[in-house]
Amino acid sequence: MTEAEIYAGLTEIFHDVFDDDTIVLRPEMTADDLDEWDSHNHISIIVAAEVHFGVKFQTAEIEGLRNVGELAQCVERKLAGR
């Protein structure tokens, strides 16, 4: 899966979780950039990403994520490791 495909999937997830089709993901985007990105929505993003991409994140991986770019890289590593 390409980086563009991963971002397309993540964009779809963010649009669904936040019910906002205007969100444009950037690698440096963090929870500070979206008012509604709280701990509940963070969990929803992670669970939706696991389902969408067919991967499973470890707690330490989730805790270490600082932005959308790192989430995309983590998904890419998981998919490459299959």
N, CA, C and O atoms as a Tinker XYZ file with bonds, in Angstrom:
   328  protein
     1  N      0.849000   -1.174000    0.000000    73     2
     2  CA     0.000000    0.000000    0.000000    64     1     3
     3  C      0.895000    1.237000    0.000000    63     2     4     5
     4  O      1.875000    1.301000    0.743000    81     3
     5  N      0.561000    2.201000   -0.821000    73     3     6
     6  CA     1.369000    3.413000   -0.931000    64     5     7
     7  C      1.042000    4.392000    0.192000    63     6     8     9
     8  O      0.018000    4.279000    0.866000    81     7
     9  N      1.934000    5.345000    0.370000    73     7    10
    10  CA     1.705000    6.392000    1.361000    64     9    11
    11  C      0.422000    7.160000    1.038000    63    10    12    13
    12  O     -0.338000    7.508000    1.942000    81    11
    13  N      0.183000    7.420000   -0.229000    73    11    14
    14  CA    -1.035000    8.136000   -0.644000    64    13    15
    15  C     -2.279000    7.341000   -0.283000    63    14    16    17
    16  O     -3.281000    7.917000    0.139000    81    15
    17  N     -2.226000    6.024000   -0.445000    73    15    18
    18  CA    -3.368000    5.182000   -0.091000    64    17    19
    19  C     -3.596000    5.164000    1.418000    63    18    20    21
    20  O     -4.737000    5.136000    1.881000    81    19
    21  N     -2.513000    5.180000    2.175000    73    19    22
    22  CA    -2.639000    5.224000    3.634000    64    21    23
    23  C     -3.275000    6.544000    4.059000    63    22    24    25
    24  O     -4.188000    6.553000    4.885000    81    23
    25  N     -2.805000    7.647000    3.505000    73    23    26
    26  CA    -3.395000    8.951000    3.840000    64    25    27
    27  C     -4.851000    9.039000    3.392000    63    26    28    29
    28  O     -5.670000    9.655000    4.073000    81    27
    29  N     -5.178000    8.434000    2.261000    73    27    30
    30  CA    -6.578000    8.420000    1.814000    64    29    31
    31  C     -7.442000    7.671000    2.816000    63    30    32    33
    32  O     -8.540000    8.118000    3.148000    81    31
    33  N     -6.957000    6.539000    3.297000    73    31    34
    34  CA    -7.690000    5.774000    4.303000    64    33    35
    35  C     -7.817000    6.536000    5.603000    63    34    36    37
    36  O     -8.889000    6.556000    6.208000    81    35
    37  N     -6.732000    7.166000    6.044000    73    35    38
    38  CA    -6.782000    7.945000    7.278000    64    37    39
    39  C     -7.713000    9.147000    7.140000    63    38    40    41
    40  O     -8.425000    9.501000    8.080000    81    39
    41  N     -7.703000    9.765000    5.972000    73    39    42
    42  CA    -8.597000   10.901000    5.739000    64    41    43
    43  C    -10.055000   10.461000    5.864000    63    42    44    45
    44  O    -10.870000   11.148000    6.479000    81    43
    45  N    -10.367000    9.329000    5.284000    73    43    46
    46  CA   -11.721000    8.777000    5.384000    64    45    47
    47  C    -12.083000    8.540000    6.857000    63    46    48    49
    48  O    -13.194000    8.852000    7.286000    81    47
    49  N    -11.156000    7.997000    7.609000    73    47    50
    50  CA   -11.387000    7.735000    9.034000    64    49    51
    51  C    -11.641000    9.042000    9.783000    63    50    52    53
    52  O    -12.595000    9.141000   10.556000    81    51
    53  N    -10.790000   10.046000    9.557000    73    51    54
    54  CA   -10.967000   11.332000   10.238000    64    53    55
    55  C    -12.285000   11.982000    9.856000    63    54    56    57
    56  O    -12.958000   12.561000   10.710000    81    55
    57  N    -12.664000   11.896000    8.590000    73    55    58
    58  CA   -13.946000   12.460000    8.165000    64    57    59
    59  C    -15.091000   11.782000    8.907000    63    58    60    61
    60  O    -16.029000   12.449000    9.344000    81    59
    61  N    -15.022000   10.455000    9.052000    73    59    62
    62  CA   -16.075000    9.716000    9.751000    64    61    63
    63  C    -16.093000   10.017000   11.244000    63    62    64    65
    64  O    -17.153000   10.284000   11.810000    81    63
    65  N    -14.938000    9.976000   11.881000    73    63    66
    66  CA   -14.869000   10.185000   13.336000    64    65    67
    67  C    -15.332000   11.588000   13.718000    63    66    68    69
    68  O    -16.065000   11.755000   14.693000    81    67
    69  N    -14.914000   12.581000   12.967000    73    67    70
    70  CA   -15.238000   13.960000   13.301000    64    69    71
    71  C    -16.462000   14.483000   12.551000    63    70    72    73
    72  O    -16.877000   15.624000   12.755000    81    71
    73  N    -17.043000   13.646000   11.680000    73    71    74
    74  CA   -18.199000   14.031000   10.883000    64    73    75
    75  C    -17.948000   15.377000   10.179000    63    74    76    77
    76  O    -18.773000   16.291000   10.213000    81    75
    77  N    -16.765000   15.453000    9.540000    73    75    78
    78  CA   -16.346000   16.690000    8.890000    64    77    79
    79  C    -15.533000   16.345000    7.644000    63    78    80    81
    80  O    -14.372000   15.948000    7.736000    81    79
    81  N    -16.155000   16.500000    6.495000    73    79    82
    82  CA   -15.493000   16.159000    5.231000    64    81    83
    83  C    -14.515000   17.227000    4.754000    63    82    84    85
    84  O    -13.905000   17.075000    3.695000    81    83
    85  N    -14.359000   18.302000    5.516000    73    83    86
    86  CA   -13.440000   19.356000    5.104000    64    85    87
    87  C    -12.041000   19.164000    5.688000    63    86    88    89
    88  O    -11.126000   19.909000    5.338000    81    87
    89  N    -11.860000   18.191000    6.561000    73    87    90
    90  CA   -10.552000   17.963000    7.179000    64    89    91
    91  C     -9.551000   17.510000    6.120000    63    90    92    93
    92  O     -9.803000   16.566000    5.371000    81    91
    93  N     -8.428000   18.187000    6.071000    73    91    94
    94  CA    -7.331000   17.832000    5.181000    64    93    95
    95  C     -6.148000   17.450000    6.078000    63    94    96    97
    96  O     -5.600000   18.292000    6.788000    81    95
    97  N     -5.766000   16.179000    6.036000    73    95    98
    98  CA    -4.686000   15.716000    6.898000    64    97    99
    99  C     -3.330000   16.189000    6.396000    63    98   100   101
   100  O     -3.057000   16.218000    5.195000    81    99
   101  N     -2.491000   16.559000    7.354000    73    99   102
   102  CA    -1.097000   16.905000    7.093000    64   101   103
   103  C     -0.253000   16.072000    8.047000    63   102   104   105
   104  O     -0.699000   15.776000    9.155000    81   103
   105  N      0.945000   15.690000    7.649000    73   103   106
   106  CA     1.782000   14.862000    8.517000    64   105   107
   107  C      2.003000   15.475000    9.900000    63   106   108   109
   108  O      2.070000   14.752000   10.893000    81   107
   109  N      2.114000   16.787000    9.969000    73   107   110
   110  CA     2.402000   17.447000   11.235000    64   109   111
   111  C      1.162000   17.719000   12.085000    63   110   112   113
   112  O      1.281000   18.257000   13.185000    81   111
   113  N     -0.030000   17.355000   11.591000    73   111   114
   114  CA    -1.280000   17.611000   12.319000    64   113   115
   115  C     -1.315000   16.838000   13.629000    63   114   116   117
   116  O     -0.969000   15.658000   13.685000    81   115
   117  N     -1.745000   17.537000   14.690000    73   115   118
   118  CA    -1.882000   16.923000   16.008000    64   117   119
   119  C     -3.278000   17.193000   16.551000    63   118   120   121
   120  O     -4.087000   17.868000   15.914000    81   119
   121  N     -3.545000   16.660000   17.728000    73   119   122
   122  CA    -4.836000   16.882000   18.379000    64   121   123
   123  C     -5.077000   18.370000   18.638000    63   122   124   125
   124  O     -6.226000   18.804000   18.713000    81   123
   125  N     -4.025000   19.140000   18.772000    73   123   126
   126  CA    -4.176000   20.582000   18.993000    64   125   127
   127  C     -4.777000   21.292000   17.785000    63   126   128   129
   128  O     -5.287000   22.405000   17.909000    81   127
   129  N     -4.719000   20.653000   16.619000    73   127   130
   130  CA    -5.223000   21.273000   15.391000    64   129   131
   131  C     -6.714000   21.066000   15.166000    63   130   132   133
   132  O     -7.308000   21.737000   14.322000    81   131
   133  N     -7.326000   20.153000   15.904000    73   131   134
   134  CA    -8.762000   19.882000   15.766000    64   133   135
   135  C     -9.407000   19.982000   17.143000    63   134   136   137
   136  O     -9.081000   19.217000   18.051000    81   135
   137  N    -10.319000   20.928000   17.287000    73   135   138
   138  CA   -10.944000   21.164000   18.592000    64   137   139
   139  C    -11.598000   19.918000   19.189000    63   138   140   141
   140  O    -11.564000   19.722000   20.404000    81   139
   141  N    -12.180000   19.096000   18.361000    73   139   142
   142  CA   -12.917000   17.930000   18.857000    64   141   143
   143  C    -12.039000   16.692000   19.053000    63   142   144   145
   144  O    -12.549000   15.640000   19.438000    81   143
   145  N    -10.744000   16.792000   18.800000    73   143   146
   146  CA    -9.842000   15.639000   18.933000    64   145   147
   147  C     -9.482000   15.477000   20.405000    63   146   148   149
   148  O     -8.483000   16.013000   20.884000    81   147
   149  N    -10.314000   14.731000   21.100000    73   147   150
   150  CA   -10.088000   14.449000   22.507000    64   149   151
   151  C     -9.698000   12.984000   22.659000    63   150   152   153
   152  O     -9.502000   12.287000   21.663000    81   151
   153  N     -9.585000   12.517000   23.889000    73   151   154
   154  CA    -9.142000   11.139000   24.122000    64   153   155
   155  C    -10.131000   10.124000   23.555000    63   154   156   157
   156  O     -9.721000    9.076000   23.058000    81   155
   157  N    -11.415000   10.420000   23.624000    73   155   158
   158  CA   -12.425000    9.505000   23.076000    64   157   159
   159  C    -12.276000    9.388000   21.561000    63   158   160   161
   160  O    -12.277000    8.285000   21.014000    81   159
   161  N    -12.148000   10.517000   20.896000    73   159   162
   162  CA   -11.985000   10.492000   19.437000    64   161   163
   163  C    -10.649000    9.889000   19.028000    63   162   164   165
   164  O    -10.536000    9.280000   17.964000    81   163
   165  N     -9.641000   10.058000   19.871000    73   163   166
   166  CA    -8.339000    9.454000   19.580000    64   165   167
   167  C     -8.470000    7.927000   19.536000    63   166   168   169
   168  O     -7.951000    7.272000   18.631000    81   167
   169  N     -9.159000    7.385000   20.512000    73   167   170
   170  CA    -9.387000    5.935000   20.543000    64   169   171
   171  C    -10.190000    5.503000   19.323000    63   170   172   173
   172  O     -9.903000    4.468000   18.721000    81   171
   173  N    -11.182000    6.284000   18.965000    73   171   174
   174  CA   -11.995000    5.964000   17.780000    64   173   175
   175  C    -11.145000    5.943000   16.514000    63   174   176   177
   176  O    -11.338000    5.087000   15.650000    81   175
   177  N    -10.206000    6.878000   16.401000    73   175   178
   178  CA    -9.308000    6.922000   15.240000    64   177   179
   179  C     -8.454000    5.663000   15.197000    63   178   180   181
   180  O     -8.321000    5.033000   14.148000    81   179
   181  N     -7.880000    5.301000   16.328000    73   179   182
   182  CA    -6.997000    4.139000   16.392000    64   181   183
   183  C     -7.758000    2.857000   16.051000    63   182   184   185
   184  O     -7.285000    2.051000   15.250000    81   183
   185  N     -8.925000    2.668000   16.652000    73   183   186
   186  CA    -9.717000    1.458000   16.389000    64   185   187
   187  C    -10.147000    1.405000   14.930000    63   186   188   189
   188  O    -10.088000    0.349000   14.301000    81   187
   189  N    -10.579000    2.540000   14.390000    73   187   190
   190  CA   -10.989000    2.581000   12.984000    64   189   191
   191  C     -9.809000    2.285000   12.064000    63   190   192   193
   192  O     -9.975000    1.613000   11.045000    81   191
   193  N     -8.619000    2.778000   12.410000    73   191   194
   194  CA    -7.424000    2.507000   11.595000    64   193   195
   195  C     -7.087000    1.021000   11.643000    63   194   196   197
   196  O     -6.728000    0.434000   10.622000    81   195
   197  N     -7.199000    0.408000   12.819000    73   195   198
   198  CA    -6.924000   -1.029000   12.929000    64   197   199
   199  C     -7.871000   -1.831000   12.036000    63   198   200   201
   200  O     -7.452000   -2.757000   11.342000    81   199
   201  N     -9.134000   -1.468000   12.063000    73   199   202
   202  CA   -10.128000   -2.182000   11.249000    64   201   203
   203  C     -9.892000   -1.919000    9.765000    63   202   204   205
   204  O     -9.862000   -2.851000    8.960000    81   203
   205  N     -9.727000   -0.660000    9.411000    73   203   206
   206  CA    -9.578000   -0.278000    8.000000    64   205   207
   207  C     -8.354000   -0.929000    7.352000    63   206   208   209
   208  O     -8.429000   -1.454000    6.242000    81   207
   209  N     -7.235000   -0.885000    8.060000    73   207   210
   210  CA    -5.992000   -1.382000    7.486000    64   209   211
   211  C     -5.690000   -2.832000    7.862000    63   210   212   213
   212  O     -4.739000   -3.418000    7.346000    81   211
   213  N     -6.489000   -3.417000    8.757000    73   211   214
   214  CA    -6.272000   -4.805000    9.157000    64   213   215
   215  C     -5.003000   -5.001000    9.953000    63   214   216   217
   216  O     -4.305000   -6.003000    9.796000    81   215
   217  N     -4.703000   -4.024000   10.823000    73   215   218
   218  CA    -3.500000   -4.083000   11.655000    64   217   219
   219  C     -3.894000   -3.996000   13.123000    63   218   220   221
   220  O     -5.042000   -3.696000   13.449000    81   219
   221  N     -2.949000   -4.257000   13.993000    73   219   222
   222  CA    -3.168000   -4.150000   15.435000    64   221   223
   223  C     -2.027000   -3.345000   16.022000    63   222   224   225
   224  O     -0.862000   -3.697000   15.836000    81   223
   225  N     -2.341000   -2.269000   16.729000    73   223   226
   226  CA    -1.338000   -1.436000   17.365000    64   225   227
   227  C     -1.093000   -1.892000   18.794000    63   226   228   229
   228  O     -2.018000   -2.307000   19.491000    81   227
   229  N      0.148000   -1.813000   19.221000    73   227   230
   230  CA     0.510000   -2.058000   20.604000    64   229   231
   231  C      0.331000   -0.752000   21.390000    63   230   232   233
   232  O      0.441000    0.337000   20.827000    81   231
   233  N      0.058000   -0.871000   22.680000    73   231   234
   234  CA    -0.145000    0.305000   23.517000    64   233   235
   235  C      1.041000    1.261000   23.430000    63   234   236   237
   236  O      0.844000    2.470000   23.313000    81   235
   237  N      2.249000    0.749000   23.485000    73   235   238
   238  CA     3.442000    1.601000   23.425000    64   237   239
   239  C      3.513000    2.371000   22.105000    63   238   240   241
   240  O      3.958000    3.518000   22.077000    81   239
   241  N      3.080000    1.748000   21.026000    73   239   242
   242  CA     3.081000    2.431000   19.727000    64   241   243
   243  C      2.099000    3.603000   19.742000    63   242   244   245
   244  O      2.412000    4.696000   19.270000    81   243
   245  N      0.928000    3.362000   20.282000    73   243   246
   246  CA    -0.110000    4.393000   20.333000    64   245   247
   247  C      0.348000    5.560000   21.201000    63   246   248   249
   248  O      0.170000    6.723000   20.839000    81   247
   249  N      0.936000    5.239000   22.346000    73   247   250
   250  CA     1.391000    6.287000   23.268000    64   249   251
   251  C      2.514000    7.117000   22.675000    63   250   252   253
   252  O      2.684000    8.279000   23.047000    81   251
   253  N      3.281000    6.548000   21.764000    73   251   254
   254  CA     4.404000    7.256000   21.173000    64   253   255
   255  C      4.054000    8.123000   19.983000    63   254   256   257
   256  O      4.901000    8.876000   19.502000    81   255
   257  N      2.829000    8.037000   19.496000    73   255   258
   258  CA     2.440000    8.812000   18.312000    64   257   259
   259  C      2.290000   10.286000   18.671000    63   258   260   261
   260  O      1.586000   10.645000   19.615000    81   259
   261  N      2.970000   11.134000   17.895000    73   259   262
   262  CA     2.910000   12.572000   18.158000    64   261   263
   263  C      2.095000   13.340000   17.126000    63   262   264   265
   264  O      1.687000   14.473000   17.379000    81   263
   265  N      1.852000   12.732000   15.961000    73   263   266
   266  CA     1.109000   13.440000   14.919000    64   265   267
   267  C      0.589000   12.444000   13.882000    63   266   268   269
   268  O      0.855000   11.245000   13.967000    81   267
   269  N     -0.146000   12.951000   12.918000    73   267   270
   270  CA    -0.743000   12.115000   11.875000    64   269   271
   271  C      0.333000   11.428000   11.046000    63   270   272   273
   272  O      0.165000   10.276000   10.645000    81   271
   273  N      1.428000   12.117000   10.786000    73   271   274
   274  CA     2.512000   11.525000   10.004000    64   273   275
   275  C      3.077000   10.280000   10.668000    63   274   276   277
   276  O      3.370000    9.291000    9.997000    81   275
   277  N      3.229000   10.328000   11.991000    73   275   278
   278  CA     3.734000    9.159000   12.706000    64   277   279
   279  C      2.724000    8.023000   12.705000    63   278   280   281
   280  O      3.107000    6.853000   12.669000    81   279
   281  N      1.433000    8.355000   12.744000    73   279   282
   282  CA     0.399000    7.327000   12.631000    64   281   283
   283  C      0.490000    6.664000   11.262000    63   282   284   285
   284  O      0.435000    5.438000   11.163000    81   283
   285  N      0.628000    7.458000   10.214000    73   283   286
   286  CA     0.736000    6.913000    8.856000    64   285   287
   287  C      1.971000    6.022000    8.728000    63   286   288   289
   288  O      1.907000    4.959000    8.112000    81   287
   289  N      3.087000    6.449000    9.306000    73   287   290
   290  CA     4.311000    5.645000    9.253000    64   289   291
   291  C      4.143000    4.334000   10.011000    63   290   292   293
   292  O      4.639000    3.294000    9.576000    81   291
   293  N      3.452000    4.381000   11.133000    73   291   294
   294  CA     3.209000    3.170000   11.910000    64   293   295
   295  C      2.340000    2.187000   11.117000    63   294   296   297
   296  O      2.604000    0.984000   11.110000    81   295
   297  N      1.314000    2.702000   10.456000    73   295   298
   298  CA     0.471000    1.851000    9.608000    64   297   299
   299  C      1.324000    1.238000    8.506000    63   298   300   301
   300  O      1.229000    0.042000    8.231000    81   299
   301  N      2.154000    2.057000    7.881000    73   299   302
   302  CA     3.010000    1.563000    6.786000    64   301   303
   303  C      3.941000    0.448000    7.273000    63   302   304   305
   304  O      4.107000   -0.558000    6.584000    81   303
   305  N      4.546000    0.616000    8.450000    73   303   306
   306  CA     5.428000   -0.422000    9.003000    64   305   307
   307  C      4.643000   -1.698000    9.277000    63   306   308   309
   308  O      5.125000   -2.795000    8.995000    81   307
   309  N      3.447000   -1.565000    9.821000    73   307   310
   310  CA     2.628000   -2.737000   10.127000    64   309   311
   311  C      2.277000   -3.493000    8.842000    63   310   312   313
   312  O      2.348000   -4.721000    8.797000    81   311
   313  N      1.906000   -2.763000    7.820000    73   311   314
   314  CA     1.543000   -3.412000    6.556000    64   313   315
   315  C      2.749000   -4.063000    5.898000    63   314   316   317
   316  O      2.624000   -5.125000    5.287000    81   315
   317  N      3.912000   -3.441000    6.016000    73   315   318
   318  CA     5.118000   -3.998000    5.415000    64   317   319
   319  C      5.589000   -5.254000    6.150000    63   318   320   321
   320  O      6.254000   -6.112000    5.569000    81   319
   321  N      5.237000   -5.351000    7.428000    73   319   322
   322  CA     5.672000   -6.468000    8.251000    64   321   323
   323  C      4.817000   -7.715000    8.138000    63   322   324   325
   324  O      5.072000   -8.705000    8.823000    81   323
   325  N      3.837000   -7.681000    7.308000    73   323   326
   326  CA     2.959000   -8.855000    7.141000    64   325   327
   327  C      3.651000   -9.964000    6.421000    63   326   328
   328  O      3.058000  -11.020000    6.198000    81   327
